[in-house]
């Protein structure tokens, strides 16, 4: 097996330890040749740190590391420059002192090499002095690479007071880049989120944001052509280990991990962390979500009462708002896009509006699973809730067991949550059905309306209609299934068609009666 560079973010280590490397150096050459100060936003675990390390090796003139890569045929001079690599990862920014300590840890090694200005000055003043000092001593302009510039901002999202102080400190620090422009050869900031209309980026309006440019859409990540071109041995092994054909394994990879779009015309991209882990294990997994889902995103969705069903319906947003997240905003959509939980599914040039949705199966399943405890706090038996049991019930044709299990969920919801609107319960149904797997569709449209859920098994097709209005009955739900033709798309074939009408019990505040009718 070839070595997968899982967790290796150092370009020199990737190259010297003979790891598999997807060659992005032609794009790197274009980036450095154009020479602008840049900002690049990408979701976590998408290769930003490796890109920064690659740029560092290039600007240090380490030609030998690039032998056999595209840039070796493009670059002729290999001029070495002084490089300032500011890395804000690896620290939990729980207070302002943590931020100051993190900045200090980045500045001290530079000061040991280039000298130190008067003691006691703040990080921004030290940073500015260092850039000018290096230029004066070497006659060469400085390269500044800042990795995960927004980590302190994201860590303090749930503490507005601390967040404001962190903002002020970073505004002064990053503002040095604009003041130092005559002394800079190249500058790049990477991060997840562009806090564009707040203080940090108001001082960095000279940066060229390439996050959504077609020409750099595949700068990070793995494209479909790179997947098949660079990982042929691994795809064949994956297929063999999982009892699949090569085409089936490739299709499953695309379904699970592809689908990120970073421009309106850009091709779909795979999350490299997920791809590399899948090939290393020769097994399909949800690696990206195992690294953690930001708790503040889950809390934000609950706080603004976001209708999770919109994830499947498609979310629209105007172009100007897509990359504009404002702290305290009641619309989490830009942050969900920038964090990688939503991606571009379509674009209407007439109104300059994007349609967004989940990029792939891994994100959809992982994110909804992470949201489930916030909506269904299963307190009696945390280990007893297993979504596969719902699938087992319907595979066996046991509707009563399925509905009893579903009703039990509401028994675990604290009383205060039972006063939520009808939409809260509909969201719970949506989460359960969406997590049941690939043959489940929540809120399926027909010519006359939308069925609440359709579940397809090998032998049966179930159509569910829930009546949460206290004046409607399970009988009314069955009539609606017939009148609106929810079963018509599934009449071809020999599978059993099952209608399930469900009514809500207003006294117990849970699922009440249900009726099953099949043909």
C-alpha positions as CSV (number, residue, x, y, z in Angstrom):
1,X,0.0,0.0,0.0
2,X,1.2,3.5,-0.8
3,X,1.4,5.9,2.1
4,X,-1.5,8.3,2.5
5,X,-0.5,11.7,4.1
6,X,-3.3,11.6,6.7
7,X,-2.7,14.4,9.1
8,X,0.5,15.4,7.4
9,X,0.4,19.1,6.7
10,X,4.0,19.7,6.0
11,X,4.9,19.7,2.3
12,X,8.5,18.7,2.9
13,X,7.5,15.7,4.9
14,X,5.0,14.6,2.3
15,X,7.6,14.7,-0.4
16,X,10.6,13.2,1.6
17,X,8.5,10.4,3.1
18,X,7.2,9.3,-0.3
19,X,3.5,10.0,0.4
20,X,0.9,10.2,-2.3
21,X,0.7,13.8,-3.4
22,X,-2.0,15.3,-5.7
23,X,-0.1,17.9,-7.7
24,X,-1.4,21.4,-7.2
25,X,1.8,23.1,-8.1
26,X,0.6,24.5,-11.5
27,X,-2.0,26.5,-9.6
28,X,0.6,27.4,-7.0
29,X,2.8,28.9,-9.7
30,X,-0.1,30.9,-11.1
31,X,-0.9,32.2,-7.6
32,X,2.7,33.4,-6.9
33,X,3.1,34.8,-10.4
34,X,0.1,36.9,-10.2
35,X,1.5,38.0,-6.9
36,X,-1.5,39.6,-5.2
37,X,-2.2,39.5,-1.4
38,X,-4.8,36.8,-1.2
39,X,-7.5,35.4,1.0
40,X,-8.7,31.8,0.6
41,X,-11.6,30.3,2.5
42,X,-12.2,26.6,2.6
43,X,-13.8,24.2,5.1
44,X,-11.7,22.5,7.7
45,X,-9.6,19.5,6.7
46,X,-9.6,20.6,3.1
47,X,-5.8,21.0,2.6
48,X,-5.3,24.7,3.5
49,X,-2.4,24.0,5.8
50,X,-0.7,21.8,3.2
51,X,-1.1,24.6,0.6
52,X,0.5,27.1,3.0
53,X,3.4,24.7,3.6
54,X,3.8,24.2,-0.1
55,X,4.0,28.0,-0.7
56,X,6.5,28.2,2.2
57,X,8.8,25.6,0.6
58,X,8.5,27.4,-2.8
59,X,9.4,30.8,-1.4
60,X,12.3,29.3,0.6
61,X,13.7,28.1,-2.8
62,X,13.6,24.4,-2.0
63,X,13.7,23.3,-5.6
64,X,14.6,19.7,-4.8
65,X,11.2,19.1,-3.2
66,X,9.4,20.0,-6.4
67,X,11.2,17.6,-8.7
68,X,8.7,15.8,-11.0
69,X,5.9,18.2,-10.3
70,X,4.3,20.6,-12.7
71,X,6.0,23.7,-11.2
72,X,9.5,22.2,-11.9
73,X,8.8,22.8,-15.6
74,X,7.4,26.3,-15.0
75,X,9.8,28.0,-12.6
76,X,13.3,28.9,-13.7
77,X,14.7,31.2,-11.0
78,X,13.8,29.6,-7.6
79,X,14.6,32.8,-5.7
80,X,14.6,32.4,-1.9
81,X,12.7,35.0,0.2
82,X,12.3,35.5,3.9
83,X,9.1,33.8,5.0
84,X,6.8,34.6,8.0
85,X,4.6,31.6,8.6
86,X,1.9,32.5,11.2
87,X,0.0,29.4,12.3
88,X,-3.0,30.0,14.6
89,X,-4.1,26.3,14.8
90,X,-3.4,24.1,17.8
91,X,-4.6,26.6,20.4
92,X,-8.0,26.8,22.2
93,X,-8.7,30.5,22.4
94,X,-10.7,30.5,25.6
95,X,-9.6,34.0,26.7
96,X,-7.7,37.0,25.5
97,X,-4.4,35.8,27.1
98,X,-4.6,32.7,25.0
99,X,-4.7,34.8,21.8
100,X,-1.8,37.0,22.9
101,X,0.2,33.9,23.8
102,X,-0.6,32.3,20.4
103,X,0.6,35.4,18.6
104,X,3.7,35.6,20.8
105,X,4.5,31.9,20.0
106,X,4.5,32.8,16.3
107,X,6.6,36.1,16.7
108,X,9.3,34.8,19.1
109,X,11.0,32.5,16.6
110,X,11.1,35.3,14.1
111,X,12.6,37.7,16.6
112,X,15.3,35.1,17.5
113,X,16.4,35.2,13.9
114,X,15.9,38.8,13.0
115,X,16.1,40.7,16.2
116,X,13.6,42.3,18.7
117,X,12.2,45.8,19.0
118,X,11.7,47.5,22.4
119,X,10.3,45.1,25.0
120,X,6.6,45.4,26.0
121,X,5.1,46.4,22.6
122,X,1.9,44.7,21.5
123,X,2.0,41.9,18.9
124,X,0.9,44.2,16.0
125,X,3.8,46.6,16.6
126,X,6.3,43.7,16.9
127,X,4.9,42.2,13.6
128,X,5.2,45.5,11.8
129,X,8.7,46.1,13.0
130,X,9.8,42.6,12.0
131,X,8.6,43.0,8.4
132,X,10.4,46.3,8.0
133,X,13.5,45.0,9.8
134,X,13.8,42.0,7.5
135,X,13.4,44.1,4.4
136,X,16.0,46.6,5.5
137,X,18.5,43.8,6.4
138,X,18.1,41.6,3.3
139,X,16.8,43.9,0.6
140,X,14.2,41.3,-0.1
141,X,10.5,41.7,0.4
142,X,8.9,39.4,2.9
143,X,6.4,36.5,2.3
144,X,3.6,36.3,4.9
145,X,1.5,33.2,5.2
146,X,-1.2,33.1,7.9
147,X,-2.9,29.8,8.4
148,X,-6.4,29.6,9.9
149,X,-6.6,33.4,10.6
150,X,-10.1,33.0,12.0
151,X,-9.5,30.2,14.5
152,X,-9.6,32.6,17.5
153,X,-12.8,34.2,16.1
154,X,-14.6,30.9,15.6
155,X,-13.5,29.7,19.1
156,X,-15.1,32.7,20.8
157,X,-18.4,32.8,18.8
158,X,-20.5,31.9,21.8
159,X,-19.0,34.6,24.0
160,X,-19.8,38.0,22.4
161,X,-17.8,40.1,24.9
162,X,-14.6,38.0,24.5
163,X,-15.3,37.8,20.7
164,X,-15.2,41.6,20.5
165,X,-11.9,41.8,22.3
166,X,-10.4,39.1,20.1
167,X,-11.7,41.0,17.0
168,X,-10.0,44.2,18.1
169,X,-6.6,42.4,18.8
170,X,-6.7,40.6,15.4
171,X,-7.8,43.7,13.6
172,X,-4.6,45.5,14.7
173,X,-2.4,42.5,13.9
174,X,-3.8,41.7,10.5
175,X,-4.0,45.4,9.7
176,X,-0.2,45.4,9.6
177,X,-0.4,43.6,6.2
178,X,-1.9,46.7,4.5
179,X,0.5,49.1,6.2
180,X,3.5,46.8,5.1
181,X,2.4,46.4,1.5
182,X,5.6,48.0,0.1
183,X,7.7,45.4,2.0
184,X,5.8,42.3,1.0
185,X,6.5,39.9,-1.9
186,X,3.4,37.8,-1.3
187,X,0.7,37.4,1.4
188,X,-1.9,34.8,1.9
189,X,-4.5,34.4,4.7
190,X,-6.5,31.1,4.9
191,X,-9.4,30.4,7.0
192,X,-12.9,28.9,7.1
193,X,-15.0,32.0,7.4
194,X,-14.7,35.5,5.9
195,X,-15.9,37.9,8.5
196,X,-16.2,40.4,5.7
197,X,-18.4,43.2,7.0
198,X,-16.9,43.4,10.4
199,X,-13.7,44.9,11.6
200,X,-11.0,42.4,10.5
201,X,-11.7,42.5,6.8
202,X,-12.7,46.2,6.7
203,X,-8.9,46.9,7.2
204,X,-7.9,44.2,4.6
205,X,-9.9,45.4,1.6
206,X,-6.8,45.1,-0.5
207,X,-6.8,41.3,-0.3
208,X,-8.0,39.4,-3.4
209,X,-10.5,36.9,-2.2
210,X,-10.1,33.8,-4.5
211,X,-12.5,31.6,-2.4
212,X,-15.1,31.6,-5.2
213,X,-13.0,32.3,-8.3
214,X,-13.3,29.7,-11.1
215,X,-9.6,29.6,-11.7
216,X,-8.8,28.6,-8.1
217,X,-11.8,26.4,-7.3
218,X,-9.7,23.3,-7.3
219,X,-6.7,24.7,-5.4
220,X,-7.6,22.6,-2.4
221,X,-9.5,19.3,-2.4
222,X,-9.5,16.4,-4.9
223,X,-11.4,16.6,-8.2
224,X,-13.0,13.7,-10.0
225,X,-10.2,13.6,-12.5
226,X,-7.6,13.7,-9.7
227,X,-9.4,10.9,-7.9
228,X,-9.2,8.5,-10.8
229,X,-5.8,9.8,-12.0
230,X,-3.9,9.6,-8.7
231,X,-5.6,6.8,-6.9
232,X,-6.0,3.9,-9.3
233,X,-4.4,1.3,-7.1
234,X,-6.4,2.4,-4.0
235,X,-9.7,2.4,-5.9
236,X,-9.1,-1.2,-7.1
237,X,-8.2,-2.3,-3.6
238,X,-11.3,-0.6,-2.2
239,X,-13.5,-2.3,-4.7
240,X,-12.0,-5.7,-4.0
241,X,-12.2,-5.4,-0.2
242,X,-15.8,-4.3,-0.3
243,X,-17.0,-6.8,-2.9
244,X,-17.6,-4.1,-5.5
245,X,-16.7,-3.5,-9.1
246,X,-14.3,-0.7,-9.8
247,X,-17.2,1.5,-11.2
248,X,-19.3,0.8,-8.1
249,X,-16.5,1.8,-5.7
250,X,-15.9,5.0,-7.7
251,X,-19.6,5.8,-7.7
252,X,-19.8,5.3,-3.9
253,X,-16.7,7.6,-3.4
254,X,-18.4,10.3,-5.5
255,X,-21.7,9.9,-3.6
256,X,-20.1,10.1,-0.2
257,X,-17.3,12.6,-0.6
258,X,-17.7,14.6,-3.8
259,X,-20.0,17.5,-4.5
260,X,-18.3,20.6,-2.9
261,X,-18.6,23.5,-5.4
262,X,-16.5,26.6,-4.7
263,X,-17.7,28.7,-7.6
264,X,-20.7,28.8,-9.8
265,X,-18.9,27.0,-12.7
266,X,-16.4,25.0,-10.8
267,X,-16.3,21.2,-10.9
268,X,-17.2,19.1,-7.8
269,X,-14.5,18.5,-5.3
270,X,-13.9,15.8,-2.7
271,X,-12.8,16.3,0.8
272,X,-9.2,15.1,0.9
273,X,-9.3,14.0,4.5
274,X,-12.2,11.7,3.8
275,X,-10.7,10.3,0.6
276,X,-7.3,9.6,2.2
277,X,-8.9,7.9,5.2
278,X,-11.1,5.8,3.1
279,X,-8.2,4.6,1.0
280,X,-5.9,4.0,4.1
281,X,-8.6,1.8,5.7
282,X,-9.9,0.3,2.4
283,X,-13.3,0.9,3.8
284,X,-16.0,3.6,3.6
285,X,-16.3,5.9,6.7
286,X,-17.4,9.3,7.9
287,X,-14.0,10.5,8.7
288,X,-14.6,14.3,8.4
289,X,-17.3,14.3,11.1
290,X,-15.3,12.1,13.4
291,X,-13.0,15.1,13.8
292,X,-15.8,17.0,15.4
293,X,-18.7,19.2,14.5
294,X,-18.6,22.8,15.9
295,X,-21.0,23.0,18.8
296,X,-21.7,26.6,18.1
297,X,-23.3,25.7,14.7
298,X,-25.7,23.3,16.3
299,X,-26.6,25.9,19.0
300,X,-27.0,28.6,16.4
301,X,-29.5,26.5,14.4
302,X,-31.5,25.9,17.5
303,X,-31.4,29.5,18.7
304,X,-32.7,30.9,15.4
305,X,-35.3,28.1,15.1
306,X,-33.9,27.1,11.7
307,X,-36.2,24.8,9.8
308,X,-33.9,21.8,9.0
309,X,-36.3,20.6,6.2
310,X,-35.0,23.5,4.1
311,X,-31.7,21.5,3.7
312,X,-33.6,19.1,1.4
313,X,-35.9,21.7,-0.2
314,X,-32.9,23.9,-1.2
315,X,-31.8,27.1,0.4
316,X,-31.5,30.3,-1.8
317,X,-29.2,33.2,-1.0
318,X,-28.2,36.2,-2.9
319,X,-24.6,36.3,-4.1
320,X,-23.5,39.2,-1.9
321,X,-24.6,37.4,1.2
322,X,-23.0,34.1,0.5
323,X,-19.5,35.2,1.7
324,X,-20.7,37.8,4.1
325,X,-21.2,36.5,7.6
326,X,-22.0,39.0,10.3
327,X,-21.6,38.1,13.9
328,X,-25.0,38.0,15.6
329,X,-26.9,37.5,12.3
330,X,-30.1,35.4,12.6
331,X,-29.3,33.7,9.3
332,X,-26.6,31.0,9.7
333,X,-26.6,30.1,5.9
334,X,-23.4,31.9,5.0
335,X,-21.5,30.3,7.9
336,X,-22.9,26.9,6.9
337,X,-21.7,27.3,3.4
338,X,-18.3,28.6,4.4
339,X,-17.9,25.8,6.9
340,X,-18.6,23.1,4.3
341,X,-22.0,21.9,5.5
342,X,-23.7,23.5,2.5
343,X,-22.4,24.0,-1.0
344,X,-23.5,25.5,-4.4
345,X,-26.1,23.5,-6.2
346,X,-27.2,26.1,-8.7
347,X,-27.0,29.7,-9.7
348,X,-29.6,32.1,-11.2
349,X,-27.7,34.9,-13.1
350,X,-30.9,36.9,-13.5
351,X,-31.3,37.5,-9.8
352,X,-27.7,36.7,-8.8
353,X,-29.0,34.0,-6.4
354,X,-27.4,30.8,-5.3
355,X,-29.2,27.6,-4.4
356,X,-27.5,25.6,-1.7
357,X,-27.7,22.1,-0.4
358,X,-25.7,19.3,1.2
359,X,-22.6,18.5,-0.8
360,X,-22.6,14.8,-0.4
361,X,-23.8,11.8,1.7
362,X,-21.1,12.1,4.3
363,X,-22.0,15.7,5.2
364,X,-25.7,15.1,5.1
365,X,-25.7,12.0,7.3
366,X,-23.0,13.3,9.7
367,X,-24.5,16.8,10.2
368,X,-28.0,15.6,10.7
369,X,-26.8,13.0,13.2
370,X,-24.9,15.7,15.1
371,X,-28.1,17.8,15.2
372,X,-30.3,14.9,16.5
373,X,-29.4,15.2,20.2
374,X,-30.3,18.9,20.2
375,X,-33.8,18.1,19.0
376,X,-34.2,14.7,20.7
377,X,-32.4,14.6,24.0
378,X,-32.6,10.8,24.7
379,X,-32.1,10.7,28.4
380,X,-33.5,7.3,29.5
381,X,-31.2,5.1,27.5
382,X,-28.6,7.0,25.4
383,X,-27.3,3.8,24.0
384,X,-30.8,2.5,23.1
385,X,-31.4,5.0,20.3
386,X,-30.0,3.4,17.2
387,X,-31.4,4.6,13.8
388,X,-30.8,1.1,12.3
389,X,-33.6,-0.3,14.4
390,X,-36.1,1.9,12.6
391,X,-34.8,0.4,9.3
392,X,-35.0,-3.1,10.7
393,X,-38.7,-2.6,11.6
394,X,-39.7,-1.5,8.1
395,X,-37.5,-4.1,6.4
396,X,-39.5,-6.7,8.4
397,X,-42.8,-5.0,7.6
398,X,-43.5,-4.3,11.2
399,X,-45.2,-0.9,11.1
400,X,-46.4,-1.1,14.7
401,X,-42.9,-1.6,16.0
402,X,-41.7,1.3,13.9
403,X,-44.4,3.6,15.1
404,X,-44.0,2.5,18.7
405,X,-40.3,3.2,18.5
406,X,-41.0,6.6,16.9
407,X,-43.5,7.5,19.6
408,X,-41.0,6.6,22.3
409,X,-38.8,9.4,21.1
410,X,-41.4,12.0,22.1
411,X,-41.5,10.4,25.6
412,X,-37.8,11.4,26.0
413,X,-38.4,15.0,25.1
414,X,-38.5,17.3,28.2
415,X,-41.9,18.8,28.9
416,X,-40.8,22.3,28.1
417,X,-40.0,21.3,24.6
418,X,-43.5,20.0,24.0
419,X,-44.8,23.5,23.9
420,X,-42.9,24.1,20.7
421,X,-44.8,24.7,17.4
422,X,-45.8,22.0,15.0
423,X,-42.6,22.7,13.1
424,X,-40.5,21.3,15.9
425,X,-42.2,17.9,15.7
426,X,-42.0,17.9,11.9
427,X,-38.2,18.5,12.2
428,X,-37.9,15.5,14.4
429,X,-39.7,13.3,11.9
430,X,-37.5,14.8,9.2
431,X,-34.3,14.0,11.1
432,X,-35.3,10.4,11.8
433,X,-36.4,9.7,8.3
434,X,-33.3,11.3,6.7
435,X,-31.0,9.4,8.9
436,X,-32.6,6.1,7.9
437,X,-30.5,5.9,4.8
438,X,-30.3,6.1,1.1
439,X,-33.8,4.7,0.3
440,X,-35.6,7.2,2.4
441,X,-37.0,10.5,1.2
442,X,-38.4,13.1,3.5
443,X,-41.0,15.5,2.1
444,X,-41.4,14.1,-1.4
445,X,-43.2,16.3,-3.9
446,X,-46.0,15.2,-6.2
447,X,-48.1,17.1,-8.6
448,X,-50.7,17.9,-5.9
449,X,-48.5,18.3,-2.8
450,X,-45.7,16.9,-0.7
451,X,-45.7,13.6,1.2
452,X,-44.2,13.8,4.6
453,X,-41.9,10.8,4.0
454,X,-41.4,7.8,1.7
455,X,-39.4,4.8,2.7
456,X,-38.4,2.2,0.1
457,X,-37.2,-1.3,1.1
458,X,-36.6,-4.3,-1.1
459,X,-40.2,-5.5,-0.8
460,X,-42.2,-2.5,0.2
461,X,-42.7,1.2,-0.3
462,X,-44.1,3.1,2.7
463,X,-45.7,6.5,2.4
464,X,-46.2,8.4,5.7
465,X,-48.5,11.3,6.3
466,X,-48.5,12.9,9.8
467,X,-51.4,15.0,11.0
468,X,-50.2,17.3,13.8
469,X,-53.3,19.5,13.7
470,X,-55.5,18.4,16.6
471,X,-58.6,18.5,14.3
472,X,-57.2,16.0,11.8
473,X,-57.2,12.2,12.2
474,X,-55.2,9.2,10.9
475,X,-58.2,8.6,8.5
476,X,-57.7,12.1,7.1
477,X,-54.1,11.3,6.5
478,X,-54.9,8.2,4.5
479,X,-57.4,10.1,2.4
480,X,-54.8,12.8,1.6
481,X,-52.3,10.1,0.4
482,X,-54.9,8.9,-2.0
483,X,-56.3,12.2,-3.1
484,X,-52.9,13.7,-3.8
485,X,-51.5,10.6,-5.5
486,X,-48.5,10.2,-3.3
487,X,-48.2,6.5,-4.3
488,X,-48.6,6.9,-8.0
489,X,-44.8,7.2,-8.7
490,X,-44.3,3.8,-7.1
491,X,-47.1,1.7,-8.7
492,X,-44.8,0.2,-11.4
493,X,-43.2,-3.0,-10.1
494,X,-44.2,-5.7,-7.7
495,X,-43.4,-4.1,-4.4
496,X,-46.1,-3.9,-1.8
497,X,-47.4,-0.3,-1.3
498,X,-48.1,0.7,2.3
499,X,-50.0,3.8,3.3
500,X,-49.5,5.0,6.9
501,X,-51.7,7.8,8.4
502,X,-50.7,9.2,11.7
503,X,-52.4,11.6,14.1
504,X,-51.0,13.5,17.0
505,X,-52.3,13.2,20.6
506,X,-52.8,16.7,22.0
507,X,-53.1,15.6,25.6
508,X,-50.1,13.4,25.7
509,X,-48.2,15.6,23.2
510,X,-46.9,12.7,21.3
511,X,-47.9,10.4,18.4
512,X,-51.4,9.0,19.0
513,X,-53.2,6.7,16.6
514,X,-51.9,5.4,13.4
515,X,-53.6,3.4,10.6
516,X,-51.9,1.2,8.0
517,X,-53.4,0.4,4.6
518,X,-51.6,-1.6,2.0
519,X,-52.1,-3.0,-1.5
